[in-house]
Amino acid sequence: METINNSNSSAEKGQIMTLRSYYKNLPEPTHPKKALINSIAVQCGVTLATARNWILYGIRPDKPEHVRIISGITGIPAENLWND
């Protein structure tokens, strides 16, 4: 588990650190799997559920444009996207 630096950098600037400001100053977490689903959904203009179905259940998009977009995002050739 990552140790959080407990220094009160806001106090050094004459401000008091609150729980809310402490939380807001924490680094953003990264979730690569969620980011991939979100990216596909946004770029293809579909729901998160649709993007998730394409990825997790091997459902092929009906539109060739969506296949092209997914190929561009992942770097996987279109003909290999659902070959498992």
C-alpha positions as CSV (number, residue, x, y, z in Angstrom):
1,M,0.0,0.0,0.0
2,E,1.3,3.5,-0.8
3,T,2.3,5.8,2.0
4,I,0.7,9.2,1.8
5,N,2.9,12.2,2.7
6,N,1.3,13.8,5.7
7,S,3.0,17.1,5.4
8,N,0.6,20.0,5.5
9,S,1.7,21.9,2.5
10,S,-1.3,24.2,2.7
11,A,-0.3,25.2,6.2
12,E,3.1,26.2,4.9
13,K,1.2,28.7,2.6
14,G,-0.9,30.0,5.5
15,Q,-3.9,27.8,4.9
16,I,-5.2,25.0,7.1
17,M,-5.5,21.5,5.6
18,T,-9.0,20.1,5.9
19,L,-10.1,16.6,5.1
20,R,-11.7,17.8,1.9
21,S,-8.5,19.6,0.7
22,Y,-6.4,16.6,1.7
23,Y,-8.6,14.4,-0.5
24,K,-8.6,16.8,-3.4
25,N,-4.7,16.9,-3.3
26,L,-4.4,13.2,-3.5
27,P,-3.1,11.9,-6.9
28,E,-5.7,10.7,-9.4
29,P,-6.0,6.9,-9.5
30,T,-5.4,5.0,-12.7
31,H,-7.7,2.2,-13.9
32,P,-6.5,1.1,-17.3
33,K,-9.3,-1.3,-17.9
34,K,-12.0,1.3,-17.1
35,A,-10.1,3.9,-19.1
36,L,-10.2,1.5,-22.2
37,I,-13.9,1.0,-21.9
38,N,-14.5,4.7,-21.5
39,S,-12.3,5.6,-24.4
40,I,-14.0,3.1,-26.7
41,A,-17.5,4.2,-25.6
42,V,-16.7,7.9,-26.1
43,Q,-14.9,7.6,-29.4
44,C,-17.5,5.2,-30.9
45,G,-20.5,7.2,-29.4
46,V,-21.9,4.2,-27.6
47,T,-22.9,3.4,-24.1
48,L,-20.4,1.9,-21.6
49,A,-22.5,-1.3,-21.6
50,T,-22.1,-1.6,-25.3
51,A,-18.3,-1.1,-25.2
52,R,-18.1,-3.6,-22.3
53,N,-20.0,-6.2,-24.3
54,W,-17.7,-5.8,-27.2
55,I,-14.7,-6.3,-25.0
56,L,-15.8,-8.9,-22.4
57,Y,-18.3,-11.0,-24.4
58,G,-16.7,-10.9,-27.9
59,I,-19.7,-9.2,-29.5
60,R,-18.6,-7.6,-32.7
61,P,-19.8,-4.1,-33.5
62,D,-22.2,-3.8,-36.5
63,K,-20.5,-0.7,-37.9
64,P,-17.1,-1.1,-39.6
65,E,-16.2,2.4,-38.3
66,H,-16.4,1.1,-34.7
67,V,-14.0,-1.7,-35.5
68,R,-11.6,0.8,-37.1
69,I,-11.8,3.0,-34.0
70,I,-11.2,0.1,-31.6
71,S,-8.3,-1.0,-33.8
72,G,-6.8,2.5,-33.6
73,I,-7.2,2.7,-29.9
74,T,-5.6,-0.7,-29.1
75,G,-3.2,-1.0,-32.0
76,I,-4.6,-4.5,-32.7
77,P,-5.3,-5.2,-36.4
78,A,-9.0,-5.3,-37.1
79,E,-8.9,-8.9,-38.2
80,N,-7.4,-10.0,-34.9
81,L,-9.7,-8.1,-32.5
82,W,-12.1,-11.1,-32.0
83,N,-9.9,-14.1,-32.8
84,D,-10.0,-15.8,-29.4
